[in-house]
Amino acid sequence: MKNILIVGATSAIATACARRWATEGANLFLVARNGERLQQVADDLVARGAKRAACFQLDINEVERHAAMLESCQAELGKIDIVLVAPGTLPDQAQCQDSAEVAMREFNTNVTSIIGLLTPIANLIEAQRSGTIAVISSVAGDRGRPSNYLYGSAKAALSTFCEGLNARLFKAGAHVVTIKPGFVATPMTQGLPLPGPLVATADKVAGDITRAIEKKKDVLYTPWFWSLIMLIIRSVPKFLFKRASL
Protein backbone atom coordinates (compact mmCIF):
# COMPACT_ATOMS: atom_id res chain seq x y z
CA MET A 1 0.00 0.00 0.00
CA LYS A 2 1.49 3.33 -1.08
CA ASN A 3 1.78 6.40 1.14
CA ILE A 4 1.59 9.44 -1.12
CA LEU A 5 2.00 13.18 -0.54
CA ILE A 6 0.47 15.39 -3.23
CA VAL A 7 1.17 19.13 -3.21
CA GLY A 8 -1.07 21.13 -5.51
CA ALA A 9 -3.61 18.35 -5.19
CA THR A 10 -6.53 20.29 -6.67
CA SER A 11 -4.84 20.82 -10.04
CA ALA A 12 -6.35 18.78 -12.86
CA ILE A 13 -3.25 16.65 -13.44
CA ALA A 14 -2.62 16.00 -9.74
CA THR A 15 -6.25 15.07 -9.16
CA ALA A 16 -6.17 12.66 -12.10
CA CYS A 17 -3.04 11.01 -10.66
CA ALA A 18 -4.64 10.80 -7.22
CA ARG A 19 -7.69 9.07 -8.68
CA ARG A 20 -5.47 6.36 -10.15
CA TRP A 21 -3.72 5.85 -6.83
CA ALA A 22 -7.05 5.87 -4.98
CA THR A 23 -8.22 2.81 -6.93
CA GLU A 24 -5.15 1.00 -5.55
CA GLY A 25 -6.19 1.80 -1.97
CA ALA A 26 -3.39 4.30 -1.33
CA ASN A 27 -2.99 6.49 1.73
CA LEU A 28 -3.05 10.08 0.50
CA PHE A 29 -2.01 13.36 2.11
CA LEU A 30 -3.37 16.22 0.01
CA VAL A 31 -2.10 19.80 0.05
CA ALA A 32 -3.58 22.82 -1.76
CA ARG A 33 -4.47 26.44 -1.10
CA ASN A 34 -8.26 26.16 -1.61
CA GLY A 35 -9.49 24.30 1.46
CA GLU A 36 -13.07 23.80 0.27
CA ARG A 37 -12.02 22.41 -3.09
CA LEU A 38 -9.38 20.27 -1.38
CA GLN A 39 -11.96 18.60 0.84
CA GLN A 40 -14.15 17.88 -2.19
CA VAL A 41 -11.22 16.17 -3.89
CA ALA A 42 -10.46 14.17 -0.73
CA ASP A 43 -14.04 12.96 -0.40
CA ASP A 44 -14.07 11.89 -4.04
CA LEU A 45 -10.83 9.95 -3.62
CA VAL A 46 -12.11 8.06 -0.59
CA ALA A 47 -15.23 7.16 -2.56
CA ARG A 48 -12.95 5.83 -5.33
CA GLY A 49 -11.07 3.53 -2.96
CA ALA A 50 -8.37 5.52 -1.15
CA LYS A 51 -7.77 4.12 2.33
CA ARG A 52 -7.45 7.66 3.62
CA ALA A 53 -7.20 11.17 2.18
CA ALA A 54 -6.03 13.69 4.75
CA CYS A 55 -6.01 17.40 3.90
CA PHE A 56 -3.70 20.32 4.67
CA GLN A 57 -4.51 23.80 3.38
CA LEU A 58 -1.37 25.61 2.22
CA ASP A 59 -0.37 28.23 -0.32
CA ILE A 60 3.00 27.16 -1.74
CA ASN A 61 4.29 30.72 -1.19
CA GLU A 62 3.82 30.36 2.59
CA VAL A 63 7.34 28.98 2.96
CA GLU A 64 7.24 29.43 6.73
CA ARG A 65 4.48 26.77 6.91
CA HIS A 66 6.22 24.12 4.79
CA ALA A 67 7.78 22.45 7.82
CA ALA A 68 4.46 22.22 9.66
CA MET A 69 2.87 20.63 6.62
CA LEU A 70 5.60 17.99 6.39
CA GLU A 71 5.35 17.25 10.10
CA SER A 72 1.61 16.75 9.72
CA CYS A 73 2.17 14.52 6.69
CA GLN A 74 4.65 12.32 8.54
CA ALA A 75 2.31 12.04 11.50
CA GLU A 76 -0.48 10.94 9.16
CA LEU A 77 1.42 8.64 6.80
CA GLY A 78 4.70 7.70 8.44
CA LYS A 79 7.07 6.65 5.68
CA ILE A 80 6.40 8.44 2.37
CA ASP A 81 6.68 6.39 -0.82
CA ILE A 82 5.77 9.01 -3.44
CA VAL A 83 5.70 12.81 -3.45
CA LEU A 84 3.97 14.56 -6.35
CA VAL A 85 4.72 18.29 -6.50
CA ALA A 86 2.26 19.99 -8.84
CA PRO A 87 1.55 23.63 -7.89
CA GLY A 88 1.98 26.40 -10.41
CA THR A 89 0.37 29.18 -12.41
CA LEU A 90 0.37 30.13 -16.07
CA PRO A 91 1.21 33.84 -16.02
CA ASP A 92 0.32 36.40 -18.66
CA GLN A 93 3.61 37.29 -20.35
CA ALA A 94 2.48 40.83 -21.21
CA GLN A 95 1.62 41.54 -17.57
CA CYS A 96 4.99 40.17 -16.49
CA GLN A 97 6.70 42.51 -18.95
CA ASP A 98 4.73 45.51 -17.70
CA SER A 99 5.18 44.87 -13.98
CA ALA A 100 8.29 43.74 -12.13
CA GLU A 101 6.06 42.94 -9.16
CA VAL A 102 3.92 40.56 -11.22
CA ALA A 103 7.01 39.01 -12.82
CA MET A 104 8.64 38.32 -9.46
CA ARG A 105 5.43 37.01 -7.92
CA GLU A 106 4.85 34.56 -10.75
CA PHE A 107 8.49 33.43 -10.80
CA ASN A 108 8.33 32.91 -7.05
CA THR A 109 5.18 30.77 -7.32
CA ASN A 110 6.51 28.66 -10.19
CA VAL A 111 10.00 27.93 -8.93
CA THR A 112 11.38 29.70 -5.83
CA SER A 113 8.68 28.51 -3.43
CA ILE A 114 8.72 25.05 -4.97
CA ILE A 115 12.48 24.79 -4.40
CA GLY A 116 11.79 25.94 -0.84
CA LEU A 117 9.44 23.00 -0.43
CA LEU A 118 11.56 20.44 -2.27
CA THR A 119 14.54 21.11 -0.01
CA PRO A 120 13.04 19.66 3.22
CA ILE A 121 11.17 16.99 1.24
CA ALA A 122 14.45 15.87 -0.32
CA ASN A 123 16.11 15.72 3.10
CA LEU A 124 13.25 13.57 4.39
CA ILE A 125 13.38 11.18 1.42
CA GLU A 126 17.18 11.01 1.65
CA ALA A 127 16.97 10.07 5.33
CA GLN A 128 14.47 7.31 4.47
CA ARG A 129 16.86 6.05 1.78
CA SER A 130 13.88 5.28 -0.43
CA GLY A 131 11.00 6.99 -2.21
CA THR A 132 10.27 8.93 -5.38
CA ILE A 133 9.70 12.65 -5.85
CA ALA A 134 7.83 13.57 -9.04
CA VAL A 135 7.87 17.27 -9.96
CA ILE A 136 5.73 18.82 -12.67
CA SER A 137 7.81 21.21 -14.76
CA SER A 138 7.01 21.98 -18.43
CA VAL A 139 8.30 21.71 -21.98
CA ALA A 140 8.31 25.53 -21.85
CA GLY A 141 11.54 25.31 -19.88
CA ASP A 142 13.45 23.73 -22.77
CA ARG A 143 13.86 27.02 -24.65
CA GLY A 144 13.01 30.65 -23.98
CA ARG A 145 10.21 31.66 -26.33
CA PRO A 146 9.04 35.30 -26.51
CA SER A 147 5.42 34.34 -25.85
CA ASN A 148 6.09 32.90 -22.35
CA TYR A 149 9.70 33.38 -21.34
CA LEU A 150 8.89 34.29 -17.72
CA TYR A 151 7.06 31.00 -17.25
CA GLY A 152 9.65 29.15 -19.32
CA SER A 153 12.58 30.51 -17.32
CA ALA A 154 10.93 29.42 -14.07
CA LYS A 155 10.40 25.91 -15.43
CA ALA A 156 13.95 25.78 -16.79
CA ALA A 157 15.28 26.58 -13.32
CA LEU A 158 12.99 23.98 -11.77
CA SER A 159 14.05 21.29 -14.25
CA THR A 160 17.74 21.99 -13.63
CA PHE A 161 17.18 21.87 -9.88
CA CYS A 162 15.44 18.51 -10.21
CA GLU A 163 18.20 17.11 -12.40
CA GLY A 164 20.79 17.88 -9.74
CA LEU A 165 18.51 16.66 -6.97
CA ASN A 166 18.00 13.37 -8.80
CA ALA A 167 21.76 12.81 -9.00
CA ARG A 168 22.08 13.56 -5.28
CA LEU A 169 19.25 11.29 -4.13
CA PHE A 170 20.32 8.43 -6.39
CA LYS A 171 23.19 7.83 -3.97
CA ALA A 172 20.65 7.34 -1.18
CA GLY A 173 18.48 4.88 -3.11
CA ALA A 174 15.79 7.48 -3.86
CA HIS A 175 14.65 9.02 -7.13
CA VAL A 176 13.37 12.22 -8.77
CA VAL A 177 11.22 12.32 -11.92
CA THR A 178 11.04 15.62 -13.82
CA ILE A 179 7.71 15.78 -15.65
CA LYS A 180 7.45 17.96 -18.76
CA PRO A 181 3.89 18.13 -20.07
CA GLY A 182 3.03 19.84 -23.33
CA PHE A 183 -0.42 21.32 -23.93
CA VAL A 184 -2.98 19.86 -21.50
CA ALA A 185 -6.71 20.61 -21.38
CA THR A 186 -7.12 21.97 -17.84
CA PRO A 187 -8.88 24.94 -16.22
CA MET A 188 -5.49 26.74 -16.31
CA THR A 189 -5.34 26.56 -20.12
CA GLN A 190 -9.06 27.09 -20.77
CA GLY A 191 -9.64 29.79 -23.37
CA LEU A 192 -6.12 29.68 -24.80
CA PRO A 193 -5.78 29.16 -28.57
CA LEU A 194 -4.11 25.74 -28.31
CA PRO A 195 -3.55 23.49 -31.35
CA GLY A 196 -6.17 20.77 -30.91
CA PRO A 197 -4.17 17.75 -32.17
CA LEU A 198 -1.39 18.47 -29.66
CA VAL A 199 -3.65 18.88 -26.61
CA ALA A 200 -3.82 15.96 -24.15
CA THR A 201 -6.33 15.25 -21.40
CA ALA A 202 -5.28 15.41 -17.76
CA ASP A 203 -6.11 11.71 -17.40
CA LYS A 204 -3.79 10.77 -20.28
CA VAL A 205 -0.96 12.76 -18.70
CA ALA A 206 -1.71 11.22 -15.30
CA GLY A 207 -1.36 7.75 -16.78
CA ASP A 208 2.04 8.67 -18.17
CA ILE A 209 3.11 10.14 -14.83
CA THR A 210 2.13 7.15 -12.72
CA ARG A 211 3.91 4.79 -15.11
CA ALA A 212 7.03 6.98 -15.14
CA ILE A 213 7.11 6.90 -11.34
CA GLU A 214 6.85 3.11 -11.31
CA LYS A 215 9.61 2.80 -13.92
CA LYS A 216 11.77 5.44 -12.18
CA LYS A 217 12.26 7.51 -15.32
CA ASP A 218 14.49 10.53 -14.97
CA VAL A 219 12.56 12.81 -17.34
CA LEU A 220 9.07 12.36 -18.75
CA TYR A 221 7.78 14.25 -21.78
CA THR A 222 4.03 13.79 -21.93
CA PRO A 223 2.48 12.95 -24.29
CA TRP A 224 5.57 11.22 -25.72
CA PHE A 225 5.69 13.21 -28.97
CA TRP A 226 6.73 16.33 -27.08
CA SER A 227 10.21 14.90 -26.74
CA LEU A 228 10.49 15.06 -30.55
CA ILE A 229 8.85 18.47 -30.82
CA MET A 230 11.20 19.95 -28.26
CA LEU A 231 14.21 18.30 -29.87
CA ILE A 232 13.34 20.15 -33.07
CA ILE A 233 12.70 23.43 -31.27
CA ARG A 234 16.02 23.19 -29.39
CA SER A 235 17.78 22.51 -32.70
CA VAL A 236 16.59 25.67 -34.46
CA PRO A 237 19.55 28.08 -34.85
CA LYS A 238 19.32 31.20 -32.72
CA PHE A 239 19.35 33.59 -35.67
CA LEU A 240 16.17 31.90 -36.96
CA PHE A 241 14.61 31.19 -33.57
CA LYS A 242 14.54 34.82 -32.49
CA ARG A 243 12.71 35.77 -35.69
CA ALA A 244 10.02 33.10 -35.23
CA SER A 245 6.62 33.83 -33.72
CA LEU A 246 6.55 31.27 -30.94
C-alpha atoms as a printed R data frame, in Angstrom:
    type eleno elety resid chain resno       x      y       z
1   ATOM     1    CA   MET     A     1   0.000  0.000   0.000
2   ATOM     2    CA   LYS     A     2   1.488  3.332  -1.081
3   ATOM     3    CA   ASN     A     3   1.783  6.395   1.140
4   ATOM     4    CA   ILE     A     4   1.595  9.440  -1.125
5   ATOM     5    CA   LEU     A     5   2.001 13.182  -0.536
6   ATOM     6    CA   ILE     A     6   0.473 15.389  -3.235
7   ATOM     7    CA   VAL     A     7   1.174 19.130  -3.205
8   ATOM     8    CA   GLY     A     8  -1.073 21.134  -5.511
9   ATOM     9    CA   ALA     A     9  -3.612 18.353  -5.185
10  ATOM    10    CA   THR     A    10  -6.534 20.291  -6.667
11  ATOM    11    CA   SER     A    11  -4.839 20.820 -10.037
12  ATOM    12    CA   ALA     A    12  -6.351 18.782 -12.856
13  ATOM    13    CA   ILE     A    13  -3.246 16.652 -13.444
14  ATOM    14    CA   ALA     A    14  -2.617 16.004  -9.744
15  ATOM    15    CA   THR     A    15  -6.250 15.070  -9.156
16  ATOM    16    CA   ALA     A    16  -6.170 12.663 -12.095
17  ATOM    17    CA   CYS     A    17  -3.036 11.014 -10.663
18  ATOM    18    CA   ALA     A    18  -4.642 10.801  -7.220
19  ATOM    19    CA   ARG     A    19  -7.691  9.069  -8.683
20  ATOM    20    CA   ARG     A    20  -5.469  6.363 -10.147
21  ATOM    21    CA   TRP     A    21  -3.716  5.847  -6.827
22  ATOM    22    CA   ALA     A    22  -7.054  5.867  -4.984
23  ATOM    23    CA   THR     A    23  -8.223  2.811  -6.934
24  ATOM    24    CA   GLU     A    24  -5.149  1.000  -5.551
25  ATOM    25    CA   GLY     A    25  -6.189  1.803  -1.970
26  ATOM    26    CA   ALA     A    26  -3.385  4.301  -1.334
27  ATOM    27    CA   ASN     A    27  -2.991  6.488   1.735
28  ATOM    28    CA   LEU     A    28  -3.046 10.084   0.504
29  ATOM    29    CA   PHE     A    29  -2.008 13.365   2.109
30  ATOM    30    CA   LEU     A    30  -3.368 16.217   0.015
31  ATOM    31    CA   VAL     A    31  -2.100 19.796   0.046
32  ATOM    32    CA   ALA     A    32  -3.583 22.816  -1.759
33  ATOM    33    CA   ARG     A    33  -4.466 26.443  -1.105
34  ATOM    34    CA   ASN     A    34  -8.262 26.160  -1.614
35  ATOM    35    CA   GLY     A    35  -9.493 24.295   1.456
36  ATOM    36    CA   GLU     A    36 -13.072 23.796   0.268
37  ATOM    37    CA   ARG     A    37 -12.025 22.405  -3.094
38  ATOM    38    CA   LEU     A    38  -9.383 20.266  -1.383
39  ATOM    39    CA   GLN     A    39 -11.960 18.597   0.844
40  ATOM    40    CA   GLN     A    40 -14.154 17.880  -2.187
41  ATOM    41    CA   VAL     A    41 -11.219 16.168  -3.888
42  ATOM    42    CA   ALA     A    42 -10.455 14.171  -0.726
43  ATOM    43    CA   ASP     A    43 -14.044 12.956  -0.396
44  ATOM    44    CA   ASP     A    44 -14.071 11.893  -4.040
45  ATOM    45    CA   LEU     A    45 -10.825  9.949  -3.615
46  ATOM    46    CA   VAL     A    46 -12.108  8.058  -0.585
47  ATOM    47    CA   ALA     A    47 -15.227  7.162  -2.560
48  ATOM    48    CA   ARG     A    48 -12.953  5.833  -5.325
49  ATOM    49    CA   GLY     A    49 -11.074  3.529  -2.955
50  ATOM    50    CA   ALA     A    50  -8.374  5.522  -1.147
51  ATOM    51    CA   LYS     A    51  -7.773  4.116   2.334
52  ATOM    52    CA   ARG     A    52  -7.452  7.659   3.621
53  ATOM    53    CA   ALA     A    53  -7.198 11.167   2.176
54  ATOM    54    CA   ALA     A    54  -6.030 13.686   4.751
55  ATOM    55    CA   CYS     A    55  -6.013 17.401   3.899
56  ATOM    56    CA   PHE     A    56  -3.696 20.317   4.674
57  ATOM    57    CA   GLN     A    57  -4.509 23.802   3.384
58  ATOM    58    CA   LEU     A    58  -1.369 25.611   2.223
59  ATOM    59    CA   ASP     A    59  -0.369 28.232  -0.316
60  ATOM    60    CA   ILE     A    60   3.003 27.163  -1.743
61  ATOM    61    CA   ASN     A    61   4.294 30.718  -1.193
62  ATOM    62    CA   GLU     A    62   3.821 30.357   2.595
63  ATOM    63    CA   VAL     A    63   7.338 28.977   2.959
64  ATOM    64    CA   GLU     A    64   7.243 29.426   6.728
65  ATOM    65    CA   ARG     A    65   4.476 26.773   6.911
66  ATOM    66    CA   HIS     A    66   6.216 24.122   4.789
67  ATOM    67    CA   ALA     A    67   7.781 22.450   7.819
68  ATOM    68    CA   ALA     A    68   4.463 22.217   9.664
69  ATOM    69    CA   MET     A    69   2.873 20.633   6.620
70  ATOM    70    CA   LEU     A    70   5.596 17.994   6.389
71  ATOM    71    CA   GLU     A    71   5.352 17.246  10.102
72  ATOM    72    CA   SER     A    72   1.608 16.749   9.723
73  ATOM    73    CA   CYS     A    73   2.169 14.524   6.688
74  ATOM    74    CA   GLN     A    74   4.646 12.318   8.536
75  ATOM    75    CA   ALA     A    75   2.307 12.039  11.500
76  ATOM    76    CA   GLU     A    76  -0.480 10.938   9.164
77  ATOM    77    CA   LEU     A    77   1.420  8.640   6.796
78  ATOM    78    CA   GLY     A    78   4.695  7.696   8.440
79  ATOM    79    CA   LYS     A    79   7.070  6.650   5.680
80  ATOM    80    CA   ILE     A    80   6.399  8.444   2.374
81  ATOM    81    CA   ASP     A    81   6.683  6.390  -0.816
82  ATOM    82    CA   ILE     A    82   5.771  9.011  -3.440
83  ATOM    83    CA   VAL     A    83   5.704 12.806  -3.449
84  ATOM    84    CA   LEU     A    84   3.970 14.556  -6.346
85  ATOM    85    CA   VAL     A    85   4.719 18.288  -6.503
86  ATOM    86    CA   ALA     A    86   2.258 19.987  -8.844
87  ATOM    87    CA   PRO     A    87   1.549 23.628  -7.889
88  ATOM    88    CA   GLY     A    88   1.983 26.400 -10.408
89  ATOM    89    CA   THR     A    89   0.374 29.181 -12.406
90  ATOM    90    CA   LEU     A    90   0.365 30.130 -16.073
91  ATOM    91    CA   PRO     A    91   1.208 33.844 -16.021
92  ATOM    92    CA   ASP     A    92   0.325 36.399 -18.665
93  ATOM    93    CA   GLN     A    93   3.615 37.287 -20.348
94  ATOM    94    CA   ALA     A    94   2.475 40.827 -21.210
95  ATOM    95    CA   GLN     A    95   1.620 41.539 -17.568
96  ATOM    96    CA   CYS     A    96   4.987 40.173 -16.487
97  ATOM    97    CA   GLN     A    97   6.704 42.511 -18.953
98  ATOM    98    CA   ASP     A    98   4.730 45.506 -17.697
99  ATOM    99    CA   SER     A    99   5.184 44.866 -13.979
100 ATOM   100    CA   ALA     A   100   8.289 43.737 -12.135
101 ATOM   101    CA   GLU     A   101   6.061 42.940  -9.160
102 ATOM   102    CA   VAL     A   102   3.921 40.557 -11.223
103 ATOM   103    CA   ALA     A   103   7.005 39.007 -12.822
104 ATOM   104    CA   MET     A   104   8.640 38.317  -9.457
105 ATOM   105    CA   ARG     A   105   5.427 37.015  -7.922
106 ATOM   106    CA   GLU     A   106   4.850 34.556 -10.751
107 ATOM   107    CA   PHE     A   107   8.488 33.431 -10.799
108 ATOM   108    CA   ASN     A   108   8.328 32.905  -7.054
109 ATOM   109    CA   THR     A   109   5.185 30.770  -7.323
110 ATOM   110    CA   ASN     A   110   6.506 28.662 -10.188
111 ATOM   111    CA   VAL     A   111   9.997 27.929  -8.931
112 ATOM   112    CA   THR     A   112  11.376 29.698  -5.830
113 ATOM   113    CA   SER     A   113   8.682 28.512  -3.427
114 ATOM   114    CA   ILE     A   114   8.725 25.045  -4.972
115 ATOM   115    CA   ILE     A   115  12.484 24.795  -4.399
116 ATOM   116    CA   GLY     A   116  11.790 25.942  -0.838
117 ATOM   117    CA   LEU     A   117   9.435 22.998  -0.430
118 ATOM   118    CA   LEU     A   118  11.563 20.441  -2.274
119 ATOM   119    CA   THR     A   119  14.540 21.109  -0.015
120 ATOM   120    CA   PRO     A   120  13.039 19.664   3.220
121 ATOM   121    CA   ILE     A   121  11.172 16.994   1.242
122 ATOM   122    CA   ALA     A   122  14.450 15.871  -0.318
123 ATOM   123    CA   ASN     A   123  16.114 15.715   3.104
124 ATOM   124    CA   LEU     A   124  13.255 13.569   4.393
125 ATOM   125    CA   ILE     A   125  13.376 11.182   1.423
126 ATOM   126    CA   GLU     A   126  17.180 11.007   1.645
127 ATOM   127    CA   ALA     A   127  16.967 10.071   5.328
128 ATOM   128    CA   GLN     A   128  14.466  7.313   4.472
129 ATOM   129    CA   ARG     A   129  16.858  6.052   1.780
130 ATOM   130    CA   SER     A   130  13.877  5.276  -0.428
131 ATOM   131    CA   GLY     A   131  10.995  6.989  -2.206
132 ATOM   132    CA   THR     A   132  10.269  8.932  -5.378
133 ATOM   133    CA   ILE     A   133   9.702 12.651  -5.845
134 ATOM   134    CA   ALA     A   134   7.827 13.574  -9.035
135 ATOM   135    CA   VAL     A   135   7.872 17.265  -9.964
136 ATOM   136    CA   ILE     A   136   5.726 18.824 -12.672
137 ATOM   137    CA   SER     A   137   7.805 21.213 -14.762
138 ATOM   138    CA   SER     A   138   7.011 21.976 -18.434
139 ATOM   139    CA   VAL     A   139   8.297 21.707 -21.983
140 ATOM   140    CA   ALA     A   140   8.306 25.533 -21.851
141 ATOM   141    CA   GLY     A   141  11.541 25.305 -19.877
142 ATOM   142    CA   ASP     A   142  13.451 23.734 -22.775
143 ATOM   143    CA   ARG     A   143  13.857 27.021 -24.649
144 ATOM   144    CA   GLY     A   144  13.009 30.653 -23.983
145 ATOM   145    CA   ARG     A   145  10.208 31.657 -26.332
146 ATOM   146    CA   PRO     A   146   9.038 35.299 -26.512
147 ATOM   147    CA   SER     A   147   5.421 34.336 -25.848
148 ATOM   148    CA   ASN     A   148   6.092 32.899 -22.353
149 ATOM   149    CA   TYR     A   149   9.702 33.381 -21.340
150 ATOM   150    CA   LEU     A   150   8.891 34.288 -17.717
151 ATOM   151    CA   TYR     A   151   7.064 30.995 -17.245
152 ATOM   152    CA   GLY     A   152   9.655 29.154 -19.321
153 ATOM   153    CA   SER     A   153  12.580 30.509 -17.320
154 ATOM   154    CA   ALA     A   154  10.928 29.420 -14.072
155 ATOM   155    CA   LYS     A   155  10.396 25.911 -15.432
156 ATOM   156    CA   ALA     A   156  13.952 25.781 -16.788
157 ATOM   157    CA   ALA     A   157  15.276 26.582 -13.321
158 ATOM   158    CA   LEU     A   158  12.989 23.981 -11.770
159 ATOM   159    CA   SER     A   159  14.048 21.291 -14.248
160 ATOM   160    CA   THR     A   160  17.736 21.993 -13.626
161 ATOM   161    CA   PHE     A   161  17.183 21.874  -9.877
162 ATOM   162    CA   CYS     A   162  15.439 18.511 -10.207
163 ATOM   163    CA   GLU     A   163  18.200 17.105 -12.396
164 ATOM   164    CA   GLY     A   164  20.791 17.877  -9.735
165 ATOM   165    CA   LEU     A   165  18.512 16.655  -6.967
166 ATOM   166    CA   ASN     A   166  18.003 13.368  -8.800
167 ATOM   167    CA   ALA     A   167  21.760 12.806  -8.996
168 ATOM   168    CA   ARG     A   168  22.083 13.561  -5.284
169 ATOM   169    CA   LEU     A   169  19.246 11.290  -4.126
170 ATOM   170    CA   PHE     A   170  20.323  8.427  -6.386
171 ATOM   171    CA   LYS     A   171  23.195  7.830  -3.969
172 ATOM   172    CA   ALA     A   172  20.646  7.336  -1.185
173 ATOM   173    CA   GLY     A   173  18.476  4.880  -3.109
174 ATOM   174    CA   ALA     A   174  15.795  7.483  -3.857
175 ATOM   175    CA   HIS     A   175  14.646  9.015  -7.133
176 ATOM   176    CA   VAL     A   176  13.371 12.219  -8.767
177 ATOM   177    CA   VAL     A   177  11.225 12.322 -11.917
178 ATOM   178    CA   THR     A   178  11.037 15.622 -13.818
179 ATOM   179    CA   ILE     A   179   7.707 15.783 -15.648
180 ATOM   180    CA   LYS     A   180   7.455 17.956 -18.758
181 ATOM   181    CA   PRO     A   181   3.886 18.127 -20.070
182 ATOM   182    CA   GLY     A   182   3.029 19.841 -23.328
183 ATOM   183    CA   PHE     A   183  -0.421 21.319 -23.927
184 ATOM   184    CA   VAL     A   184  -2.985 19.857 -21.500
185 ATOM   185    CA   ALA     A   185  -6.706 20.611 -21.379
186 ATOM   186    CA   THR     A   186  -7.116 21.969 -17.841
187 ATOM   187    CA   PRO     A   187  -8.876 24.936 -16.223
188 ATOM   188    CA   MET     A   188  -5.489 26.744 -16.314
189 ATOM   189    CA   THR     A   189  -5.345 26.563 -20.120
190 ATOM   190    CA   GLN     A   190  -9.056 27.094 -20.766
191 ATOM   191    CA   GLY     A   191  -9.637 29.785 -23.371
192 ATOM   192    CA   LEU     A   192  -6.119 29.684 -24.795
193 ATOM   193    CA   PRO     A   193  -5.780 29.157 -28.570
194 ATOM   194    CA   LEU     A   194  -4.110 25.742 -28.310
195 ATOM   195    CA   PRO     A   195  -3.547 23.485 -31.347
196 ATOM   196    CA   GLY     A   196  -6.169 20.766 -30.906
197 ATOM   197    CA   PRO     A   197  -4.174 17.745 -32.170
198 ATOM   198    CA   LEU     A   198  -1.395 18.471 -29.656
199 ATOM   199    CA   VAL     A   199  -3.645 18.877 -26.610
200 ATOM   200    CA   ALA     A   200  -3.819 15.962 -24.153
201 ATOM   201    CA   THR     A   201  -6.326 15.250 -21.400
202 ATOM   202    CA   ALA     A   202  -5.285 15.409 -17.762
203 ATOM   203    CA   ASP     A   203  -6.108 11.710 -17.401
204 ATOM   204    CA   LYS     A   204  -3.791 10.775 -20.281
205 ATOM   205    CA   VAL     A   205  -0.965 12.763 -18.703
206 ATOM   206    CA   ALA     A   206  -1.714 11.221 -15.296
207 ATOM   207    CA   GLY     A   207  -1.356  7.746 -16.777
208 ATOM   208    CA   ASP     A   208   2.041  8.673 -18.175
209 ATOM   209    CA   ILE     A   209   3.113 10.138 -14.828
210 ATOM   210    CA   THR     A   210   2.126  7.147 -12.716
211 ATOM   211    CA   ARG     A   211   3.910  4.787 -15.112
212 ATOM   212    CA   ALA     A   212   7.031  6.981 -15.143
213 ATOM   213    CA   ILE     A   213   7.112  6.896 -11.339
214 ATOM   214    CA   GLU     A   214   6.850  3.111 -11.315
215 ATOM   215    CA   LYS     A   215   9.612  2.797 -13.920
216 ATOM   216    CA   LYS     A   216  11.767  5.443 -12.179
217 ATOM   217    CA   LYS     A   217  12.261  7.507 -15.317
218 ATOM   218    CA   ASP     A   218  14.495 10.535 -14.974
219 ATOM   219    CA   VAL     A   219  12.561 12.812 -17.345
220 ATOM   220    CA   LEU     A   220   9.065 12.362 -18.747
221 ATOM   221    CA   TYR     A   221   7.779 14.253 -21.781
222 ATOM   222    CA   THR     A   222   4.035 13.786 -21.925
223 ATOM   223    CA   PRO     A   223   2.484 12.953 -24.291
224 ATOM   224    CA   TRP     A   224   5.565 11.221 -25.725
225 ATOM   225    CA   PHE     A   225   5.688 13.207 -28.973
226 ATOM   226    CA   TRP     A   226   6.727 16.334 -27.077
227 ATOM   227    CA   SER     A   227  10.214 14.903 -26.743
228 ATOM   228    CA   LEU     A   228  10.485 15.057 -30.553
229 ATOM   229    CA   ILE     A   229   8.851 18.470 -30.818
230 ATOM   230    CA   MET     A   230  11.204 19.955 -28.257
231 ATOM   231    CA   LEU     A   231  14.210 18.298 -29.872
232 ATOM   232    CA   ILE     A   232  13.335 20.147 -33.073
233 ATOM   233    CA   ILE     A   233  12.702 23.432 -31.265
234 ATOM   234    CA   ARG     A   234  16.022 23.192 -29.393
235 ATOM   235    CA   SER     A   235  17.784 22.512 -32.705
236 ATOM   236    CA   VAL     A   236  16.586 25.669 -34.464
237 ATOM   237    CA   PRO     A   237  19.550 28.082 -34.853
238 ATOM   238    CA   LYS     A   238  19.321 31.196 -32.717
239 ATOM   239    CA   PHE     A   239  19.347 33.595 -35.666
240 ATOM   240    CA   LEU     A   240  16.172 31.901 -36.956
241 ATOM   241    CA   PHE     A   241  14.613 31.191 -33.573
242 ATOM   242    CA   LYS     A   242  14.538 34.820 -32.490
243 ATOM   243    CA   ARG     A   243  12.710 35.772 -35.686
244 ATOM   244    CA   ALA     A   244  10.024 33.104 -35.233
245 ATOM   245    CA   SER     A   245   6.617 33.832 -33.721
246 ATOM   246    CA   LEU     A   246   6.546 31.268 -30.944
